[in-house]
Amino acid sequence: MKDETWSSKSSGKRISSELKDRDSFTTGELKPYLTLPGEEISPVTIRTRLNALKRSGVITPVGRGLYTLKKLYDYTPEIDQILGKVYLELSKRLPLTRICVWRPSWLNEFALHIVSMQTIVVESERETERAVFEVLQESLEKNSSLTGTLLLLNPSAEDIDLYVSGQSPTIVVGRLITEAPVGESDGVVVPRLEKMLVDLFSGGPVLEPFGGAEMDRVFRNAFNTYALNVNTIIRYATRRGKRQEMSDYLTSKKLTGHGEVLDDLR
């Protein structure tokens, strides 16, 4: 009789059947599905079999040692022409400066009440904000497509309330926190969704329209739609001095599906 061998197909069927009612589960909870009866396997083999299940689309990682059966997508925002121009100009003029650009209106995807705003946020590493601001000042004078755009440097919540309206295009220049999670979309450096969520939770002035009860909805819909990494959220929240509050919020809203993982990250 041929010896039984482990396969991602048969293991995946069992996982999909037996864990279908779970929001998420840990590596430890998956171990019975990664081994055969009486089999002793190494951590390397466990990782290899987990990777096989991920490649086959059975499980999706949502944190360190945390997985879900939900069919989640990678978040990739759409880069409009003006946003692309702003990034291209800055990257040409300040090639050694770490910069990311984005629109707060991207969060409308997750909100009930659509916020009308034509704001672009440009974030750069510490002590480079003034240089970015000055380059943008020059660009606004030369580029007709940016005519009438308001430019603000490190504005307060009060400044946003006073000067930013939904009808007027605005560029807000601020500091990019060290180790902030960023990625690329169409060659443009943008924040990862995890960063925008933590910025929202931390009370960033440009995201104030998405605060209050709307914030809960944004978080819930984001977690239900995209593959978000809890570890990335907690690390960035730590950089913003919100580690404990962020962890407590995710737990209270049952957004991770597994409190023990958050306990390990605290």
MIFILO-736986 format. One record per residue: residue in three letters; x negated, y, z of N, C-alpha, C in turn; residue number from 1. Coordinates in steps of 0.2 Angstrom, whole numbers, plus 5000, padded with zeros to 4 digits. Each point is the difference from the previous one (the first is absolute). Layout:
% MIFILO-736986
  aa   nu   nv   nw  cau  cav  caw   cu   cv   cw   i
 ALA    X    Y    Z    X    Y    Z    X    Y    Z NUM
...
//
This chain:
% MIFILO-736986
  aa   nu   nv   nw  cau  cav  caw   cu   cv   cw   i
 MET 4996 4994 5000 5004 5006 5000 4996 5006 5000   1
 LYS 5001 5005 4996 4996 5006 4999 5001 5004 5006   2
 ASP 4994 5003 5003 5001 5004 5005 5004 5007 4999   3
 GLU 5004 5002 5005 5003 5006 4999 4996 5006 5000   4
 THR 5001 5005 4995 4996 5006 5000 5005 5006 5001   5
 TRP 4997 5005 5003 5004 5006 5001 5000 5004 4993   6
 SER 5006 5003 4999 5002 5004 4994 5003 5006 5002   7
 SER 4999 5006 4997 5003 5006 5001 5008 5000 4998   8
 LYS 5001 4995 4995 5007 5000 4998 5005 4997 5005   9
 SER 4998 4994 5003 5004 4996 5005 5000 5004 5006  10
 SER 4994 5003 5002 5000 5004 5006 5004 5006 4999  11
 GLY 5000 5004 4995 5004 5005 4998 5007 4999 5001  12
 LYS 5003 4994 4997 5007 4998 5001 5002 5000 5007  13
 ARG 4996 4997 5004 5001 4999 5007 5001 5007 5004  14
 ILE 4995 5004 4998 5000 5007 5004 5006 5004 4998  15
 SER 5001 5000 4993 5006 5003 4998 5007 4998 5003  16
 SER 5000 4993 5001 5006 4997 5003 5001 5002 5007  17
 GLU 4994 4998 5004 5000 5000 5007 4999 5007 5003  18
 LEU 4997 5005 4997 4999 5006 5002 5004 5006 4997  19
 LYS 5005 4998 4996 5004 5005 4996 5003 5005 5004  20
 ASP 5002 4999 5006 5003 5005 5005 4996 5004 5004  21
 ARG 4993 4999 4999 4995 5004 5004 4998 5006 4995  22
 ASP 4999 5006 5004 4998 5006 4996 4992 4999 4999  23
 SER 4997 4997 5005 4993 4999 4999 4997 4995 5004  24
 PHE 4994 4997 4999 4997 4995 5004 4993 5000 5000  25
 THR 4997 4998 5005 4992 5000 5001 4997 4994 4997  26
 THR 4993 5001 4999 4996 4994 4997 5001 4994 5005  27
 GLY 5000 5001 5006 5001 4994 5005 5007 4997 4999  28
 GLU 5005 5004 4998 5007 4996 4999 5000 4997 4993  29
 LEU 4995 5002 4995 5000 4997 4994 4995 4993 5000  30
 LYS 4996 5000 5005 4995 4994 5000 5004 4993 4999  31
 PRO 5005 4999 5003 5003 4993 4999 5002 4999 4992  32
 TYR 5001 5005 4996 5001 5000 4993 4993 5000 4996  33
 LEU 4995 5001 5004 4993 5000 4996 4996 4994 5001  34
 THR 5003 4995 5004 4996 4994 5002 5005 4994 4999  35
 LEU 4997 4994 4999 5003 4994 4999 5000 4997 5007  36
 PRO 5005 4995 5001 5000 4996 5007 4993 4997 5001  37
 GLY 4998 5002 5006 4994 4997 5003 4993 5004 4997  38
 GLU 5001 5005 4996 4995 5003 4996 4997 5005 5004  39
 GLU 4993 5000 5001 4996 5006 5003 4997 5004 4995  40
 ILE 5002 5006 4999 4997 5005 4995 4996 5006 5003  41
 SER 4995 5002 4997 4996 5006 5002 5004 5006 4998  42
 PRO 4998 5006 5004 5002 5006 4998 4999 5002 4993  43
 VAL 4995 4998 4996 4999 5001 4993 5005 4997 4996  44
 THR 5002 4994 5002 5006 4996 4996 5006 5004 5001  45
 ILE 5001 5002 5006 5007 5004 5002 5000 5006 4995  46
 ARG 4995 5004 5000 5000 5006 4996 5001 4998 4992  47
 THR 4997 4994 4998 5000 4998 4993 5008 4998 4999  48
 ARG 5003 4997 5004 5007 4998 4999 5005 5006 5001  49
 LEU 4998 5004 5004 5004 5006 5000 5000 5004 4994  50
 ASN 4994 5001 4997 4999 5003 4994 5004 4997 4994  51
 ALA 5000 4993 5000 5004 4997 4995 5007 5002 5001  52
 LEU 5003 5000 5006 5007 5002 5001 5001 5007 4998  53
 LYS 4995 5004 5001 5001 5007 4998 5000 5001 4992  54
 ARG 4995 4996 4997 5000 5001 4993 5006 4997 4996  55
 SER 5003 4995 5003 5006 4997 4998 5006 5004 5001  56
 GLY 5000 5005 5004 5005 5005 5002 5005 4997 5005  57
 VAL 4998 4995 5004 5004 4998 5005 5000 5005 5006  58
 ILE 4994 5002 5002 5000 5005 5006 4996 5006 4998  59
 THR 5002 5005 5003 4997 5007 4999 4997 5002 5006  60
 PRO 4994 5002 5000 4997 5003 5007 5002 5007 5001  61
 VAL 5002 5001 5007 5002 5007 5002 4996 5002 5006  62
 GLY 4995 4997 5001 4995 5002 5005 4995 4995 5001  63
 ARG 4995 5001 5005 4995 4995 5001 5004 4994 5004  64
 GLY 5000 4994 4996 5003 4994 5003 5007 5000 5000  65
 LEU 5003 5004 4996 5008 5001 5000 5002 5000 4993  66
 TYR 5005 4996 4999 5003 4999 4993 5008 5000 5000  67
 THR 5002 5001 4994 5008 5000 4999 5001 4996 4994  68
 LEU 5007 4997 5000 5002 4997 4994 5003 5005 4995  69
 LYS 5001 5006 5002 5004 5006 4996 4995 5001 4994  70
 LYS 5004 5001 4995 4997 5002 4993 4998 5007 5000  71
 LEU 4995 5002 5003 4998 5007 5000 4995 5003 4995  72
 TYR 5000 5006 4998 4997 5003 4995 4994 5004 5002  73
 ASP 4995 5001 4996 4995 5005 5002 5002 5007 4998  74
 TYR 4999 5005 5005 5002 5006 4999 4996 5004 4995  75
 THR 5003 5003 4994 4996 5003 4995 5004 5006 4998  76
 PRO 4998 5006 5003 5004 5006 4998 4999 5003 4993  77
 GLU 5005 5003 4997 4999 5003 4994 4996 5006 5000  78
 ILE 4996 5001 4995 4995 5006 5000 5003 5004 4994  79
 ASP 5003 5006 5002 5003 5005 4995 4994 5004 4997  80
 GLN 5001 5003 4995 4995 5004 4996 4997 5005 5004  81
 ILE 5004 5004 5004 4997 5005 5004 4995 4998 5006  82
 LEU 5002 4994 5003 4996 4997 5005 4994 4998 4997  83
 GLY 5000 4997 4995 4994 4997 4996 4995 5006 4998  84
 LYS 5003 5005 4998 4996 5006 4998 4996 5003 5006  85
 VAL 5004 5001 5006 4997 5002 5006 4994 4996 5002  86
 TYR 5001 4993 5000 4995 4996 5003 4994 5000 4995  87
 LEU 5001 5000 4993 4995 5000 4995 4996 5006 5001  88
 GLU 5003 5006 5001 4996 5006 5001 4996 5000 5006  89
 LEU 5002 4998 5006 4997 4999 5006 4994 4995 4999  90
 SER 5001 4995 4997 4995 4994 5000 4994 5003 4995  91
 LYS 5002 5004 4995 4995 5003 4996 4995 5005 5004  92
 ARG 5004 5004 5003 4996 5006 5003 4997 4998 5007  93
 LEU 5003 4995 5003 4997 4998 5007 4999 4992 5000  94
 PRO 4995 4998 4995 5000 4992 4999 4997 4996 5006  95
 LEU 4997 5004 5005 4998 4996 5006 5005 5000 5006  96
 THR 5005 5004 4999 5005 5001 5005 5006 4994 5000  97
 ARG 5001 4997 5006 5005 4995 5000 5007 5004 5001  98
 ILE 5004 4998 4995 5006 5004 4999 5006 4995 4998  99
 CYS 5006 5001 5003 5006 4997 4998 5006 5004 4999 100
 VAL 5004 4999 4995 5006 5004 4999 5006 4996 5000 101
 TRP 5006 5003 5002 5006 4997 5000 5006 5005 5001 102
 ARG 5006 4997 4999 5006 5004 5001 5004 4997 5006 103
 PRO 5002 5005 5004 5005 4997 5006 5006 4998 4997 104
 SER 5002 5002 4994 5006 4998 4997 5000 4992 4998 105
 TRP 4994 4997 5000 5000 4993 4999 5004 4996 5005 106
 LEU 5001 5003 5006 5004 4996 5006 5007 5001 4998 107
 ASN 5002 5004 4995 5008 5000 4999 5002 4993 4998 108
 GLU 4996 4996 4997 5001 4993 4998 5003 4996 5006 109
 PHE 4998 5002 5006 5002 4996 5006 5006 5003 5004 110
 ALA 5001 5007 4998 5005 5004 5004 5007 4999 4998 111
 LEU 5005 5002 5004 5007 5000 4999 5001 5007 4997 112
 HIS 4998 5005 5003 5001 5007 4998 4993 5003 4996 113
 ILE 5001 5001 4993 4995 5002 4996 4998 5007 5001 114
 VAL 4993 5000 5001 4997 5007 5002 4998 5003 4994 115
 SER 5002 5006 4998 4998 5004 4994 4993 5004 5002 116
 MET 4995 4998 4997 4994 5003 5001 4995 4999 4994 117
 GLN 4996 5005 4999 4995 5000 4994 4993 5001 5003 118
 THR 4999 4996 5006 4994 5001 5003 4994 4995 4998 119
 ILE 4994 5002 4999 4995 4996 4999 4995 5001 5007 120
 VAL 4998 4994 5002 4995 5000 5006 4993 4998 4997 121
 VAL 4995 5004 5002 4993 4999 4998 4997 4999 5007 122
 GLU 4997 4994 5001 4996 4999 5006 4993 4999 4999 123
 SER 4995 5003 5003 4993 4999 4999 4997 4999 5007 124
 GLU 4994 4997 5000 4996 4999 5006 4998 5006 5004 125
 ARG 4999 4999 5006 4999 5006 5004 4995 5005 4998 126
 GLU 5001 5006 5001 4996 5006 4998 4999 5001 4992 127
 THR 5005 4997 4996 5000 5001 4993 5006 5003 4998 128
 GLU 5005 5001 5005 5007 5003 4998 4999 5006 4997 129
 ARG 4996 5005 5002 4999 5007 4998 4998 4999 4992 130
 ALA 4995 4996 4999 4997 4999 4993 5006 4998 4995 131
 VAL 5004 4995 5003 5005 4998 4996 5005 5005 4998 132
 PHE 5002 5004 5006 5005 5006 4999 4997 5005 4995 133
 GLU 4994 5001 5000 4997 5005 4995 5000 4998 4993 134
 VAL 4999 4994 4999 5000 4997 4993 5007 5000 4998 135
 LEU 5005 4999 5004 5007 5000 4998 5002 5007 4999 136
 GLN 4998 5005 5004 5001 5007 4998 4998 5002 4993 137
 GLU 4994 4998 4998 4998 5001 4994 5004 4997 4994 138
 SER 5002 4994 5002 5004 4996 4995 5007 5003 4999 139
 LEU 5003 5002 5005 5006 5003 5000 5000 5006 4995 140
 GLU 4995 5004 5000 4999 5006 4996 4999 4999 4993 141
 LYS 4997 4994 4998 4999 4998 4993 5005 4996 4997 142
 ASN 5003 4995 5004 5005 4995 4997 5007 5003 5000 143
 SER 5003 5000 4994 5006 5003 5000 5006 4995 5003 144
 SER 4998 4993 4999 5005 4995 5003 5000 5001 5008 145
 LEU 4996 5004 5003 5000 5000 5007 5002 5007 5002 146
 THR 5003 5004 4995 5002 5007 5002 5006 5000 5005 147
 GLY 4999 5004 5005 5005 5001 5005 5000 4995 5006 148
 THR 4994 4996 5000 4999 4995 5005 4997 5004 5006 149
 LEU 5003 4998 5006 4998 5003 5006 4994 4995 5003 150
 LEU 4995 5003 5002 4994 4996 5003 4999 5002 5007 151
 LEU 5000 4994 5004 5000 5001 5008 4994 4996 5002 152
 LEU 4996 5003 5005 4995 4996 5003 5001 4998 5007 153
 ASN 5000 4994 5002 5002 4997 5007 5006 5004 5003 154
 PRO 5005 5000 4997 5006 5004 5002 5003 4996 5006 155
 SER 5003 5004 5005 5004 4997 5006 5007 4999 4997 156
 ALA 5003 4996 5005 5007 4999 4999 5004 5006 4998 157
 GLU 4999 5005 5004 5003 5007 4999 4999 5003 4993 158
 ASP 4993 4999 4998 4999 5003 4993 5004 4996 4995 159
 ILE 5000 4993 5001 5004 4996 4995 5008 5003 5000 160
 ASP 5002 5001 5006 5007 5002 5000 5001 5007 4997 161
 LEU 4995 5005 5001 5001 5006 4997 4999 5001 4993 162
 TYR 4995 4996 4997 4998 5002 4994 5001 4994 4994 163
 VAL 5002 4994 5003 5001 4995 4995 5007 4999 4999 164
 SER 5002 5000 4994 5007 4999 4998 5001 4994 4995 165
 GLY 5006 4997 4999 5000 4994 4996 5000 5002 4993 166
 GLN 5000 5007 4998 5001 5002 4993 4993 5003 4998 167
 SER 4995 5001 5004 4994 5003 4998 4994 4995 5001 168
 PRO 4996 4999 4995 4995 4996 5000 4994 5002 5005 169
 THR 4998 4996 5004 4995 5001 5005 4994 4995 5000 170
 ILE 4994 5002 5002 4995 4996 5001 4997 5001 5007 171
 VAL 5000 4995 5004 4998 5000 5007 4993 4997 5000 172
 VAL 4995 5003 5003 4994 4998 5001 4998 4998 5007 173
 GLY 4998 4994 5002 4999 4998 5006 4994 4995 5001 174
 ARG 4999 4998 5006 4994 4996 5001 5002 4992 5000 175
 LEU 4996 4997 4996 5001 4993 5000 4996 4996 5006 176
 ILE 5004 4997 5004 4997 4997 5006 4995 4994 4998 177
 THR 4995 5000 5003 4995 4995 4999 5003 4993 5000 178
 GLU 4998 4996 4995 5003 4993 5000 5007 4999 4998 179
 ALA 5003 5006 4998 5007 4999 4998 5001 4995 4994 180
 PRO 5005 4996 5000 5001 4995 4995 5002 5003 4993 181
 VAL 4996 5000 4995 5002 5003 4994 4999 4994 4994 182
 GLY 5003 5002 4995 4999 4995 4994 5000 5004 4994 183
 GLU 5001 4997 4994 5000 5003 4993 5006 4998 4997 184
 SER 5003 5005 4996 5005 4999 4995 4999 5004 4994 185
 ASP 4999 4997 4995 4998 5003 4993 4994 5004 5001 186
 GLY 4995 4998 5004 4994 5003 5000 5000 5006 5005 187
 VAL 5005 5001 5003 5001 5005 5005 5000 4998 5007 188
 VAL 4996 5002 5005 5000 4998 5007 5006 5003 5003 189
 VAL 5004 4995 5003 5006 5002 5004 5000 4996 5006 190
 PRO 5004 5002 5005 5000 4997 5006 5004 4993 5000 191
 ARG 4998 4995 5003 5004 4994 5001 5007 5002 5003 192
 LEU 5005 4996 4999 5006 5001 5004 4999 5000 5007 193
 GLU 4996 4995 5003 4999 5000 5007 4998 5007 5003 194
 LYS 4996 5003 4996 4997 5007 5002 5006 5005 5001 195
 MET 5004 5000 4994 5006 5005 5000 5005 4998 5006 196
 LEU 5001 4994 5002 5004 4998 5005 4997 5003 5007 197
 VAL 4994 4999 5001 4997 5002 5006 5000 5008 5001 198
 ASP 4999 5003 4994 5000 5007 5000 5007 5003 5002 199
 LEU 5005 4996 4997 5007 5002 5002 5001 4999 5007 200
 PHE 4998 4994 5003 5001 4999 5007 4996 5005 5004 201
 SER 4995 5002 4998 4995 5005 5004 5003 5007 4999 202
 GLY 5005 5001 4997 5003 5007 4999 4997 5005 4995 203
 GLY 4997 4997 4995 4997 5005 4995 5005 5005 4997 204
 PRO 4998 5006 5000 5005 5005 4999 5003 5000 4993 205
 VAL 4996 4997 4995 5003 5000 4993 5005 4994 5000 206
 LEU 5000 4996 5005 5005 4994 5000 5006 5001 5005 207
 GLU 5000 5006 5002 5005 5001 5005 5007 4999 4998 208
 PRO 5002 5001 4993 5007 4999 4998 5002 4992 5001 209
 PHE 4995 4996 5000 5001 4993 5001 5000 4997 5007 210
 GLY 5000 5005 5005 5000 4998 5007 5006 4998 5003 211
 GLY 5000 4999 5006 5007 4998 5004 5002 4993 4998 212
 ALA 5007 5000 4999 5003 4994 4998 4998 4997 4993 213
 GLU 4998 5005 4996 4998 4999 4993 4993 4996 5000 214
 MET 4996 5001 5005 4994 4997 5001 5001 4992 5001 215
 ASP 5004 4998 5004 5002 4993 5001 5002 4997 4994 216
 ARG 5004 5003 4996 5002 4997 4993 4994 5000 4996 217
 VAL 4996 5005 4999 4994 4999 4996 4996 4994 5002 218
 PHE 4998 5000 5006 4996 4994 5002 5004 4993 4999 219
 ARG 5006 5000 5001 5004 4993 4999 4999 4998 4993 220
 ASN 5002 5005 4995 5000 4999 4993 4994 4998 4997 221
 ALA 4994 5004 5003 4994 4999 4997 4997 4993 5002 222
 PHE 5002 4998 5006 4998 4993 5002 5004 4995 4997 223
 ASN 5006 5001 4998 5004 4995 4996 4998 4999 4993 224
 THR 4997 5005 4997 4998 5001 4993 4993 4998 4998 225
 TYR 4995 5003 5004 4993 4999 4998 4996 4996 5005 226
 ALA 4995 4997 4998 4995 4996 5004 4996 5005 5004 227
 LEU 5002 5001 5006 4996 5005 5004 4996 4996 5005 228
 ASN 4994 5003 5002 4995 4997 5004 5000 5003 5007 229
 VAL 5003 4996 5005 5001 5003 5007 4993 5002 5003 230
 ASN 4995 4996 4998 4993 5002 5003 4998 5007 4997 231
 THR 5001 5001 4994 4998 5007 4997 5004 5005 5003 232
 ILE 5006 4999 5001 5005 5005 5004 4997 5002 5007 233
 ILE 4998 4994 5004 4998 5001 5006 4993 5004 5000 234
 ARG 4996 4998 4996 4993 5003 5000 5000 5007 4998 235
 TYR 5005 5002 4995 5000 5007 4998 5004 5004 5006 236
 ALA 5005 4997 5003 5003 5003 5006 4995 5002 5005 237
 THR 4995 4995 5001 4995 5001 5005 4996 5006 4998 238
 ARG 4998 5001 4994 4996 5006 4998 5004 5006 5001 239
 ARG 5007 5000 5000 5004 5006 5001 5002 5000 5008 240
 GLY 4997 4996 5004 5002 5000 5007 5007 4998 5002 241
 LYS 5003 4996 4996 5006 4997 5001 5001 4993 5000 242
 ARG 4995 4996 5002 4999 4993 5000 5006 4997 5004 243
 GLN 5000 5002 5006 5005 4997 5005 5007 5001 4997 244
 GLU 5001 5007 4999 5007 5002 4998 5002 4996 4993 245
 MET 4996 5000 4996 5001 4996 4993 5002 4993 5002 246
 SER 4996 4997 5004 5001 4993 5001 5007 4999 5004 247
 ASP 5001 5004 5005 5007 5000 5003 5006 5001 4995 248
 TYR 4999 5004 4996 5005 5002 4995 5001 4994 4995 249
 LEU 4995 4997 4998 5001 4994 4995 5003 4994 5004 250
 THR 4998 4999 5006 5003 4995 5004 5008 5001 5002 251
 SER 5001 5007 5002 5007 5001 5002 5005 5000 4994 252
 LYS 4997 5001 4994 5005 5000 4994 4999 4993 4996 253
 LYS 4996 4996 5003 5000 4993 4998 4998 5000 4992 254
 LEU 4995 5004 4999 4998 5001 4993 4994 4994 4998 255
 THR 4997 4998 5005 4995 4995 4998 5002 4993 5001 256
 GLY 5005 4999 5003 5003 4993 5001 4996 4996 5005 257
 HIS 4994 5002 5003 4996 4996 5004 4996 5005 5005 258
 GLY 5003 5001 5006 4997 5004 5005 4993 4998 5002 259
 GLU 4999 4993 5000 4994 4998 5003 4994 5003 4996 260
 VAL 5001 5000 4993 4995 5003 4996 4998 5007 5002 261
 LEU 5005 5004 5001 4999 5007 5002 4997 5000 5007 262
 ASP 5001 4996 5004 4997 5000 5007 4992 4999 4999 263
 ASP 4999 4995 4995 4992 4999 4999 4997 5006 4997 264
 LEU 5004 5005 4997 4997 5006 4997 4999 5006 5005 265
 ARG 5004 4999 5005 5000 5006 5005 4993 5001 5003 266
//
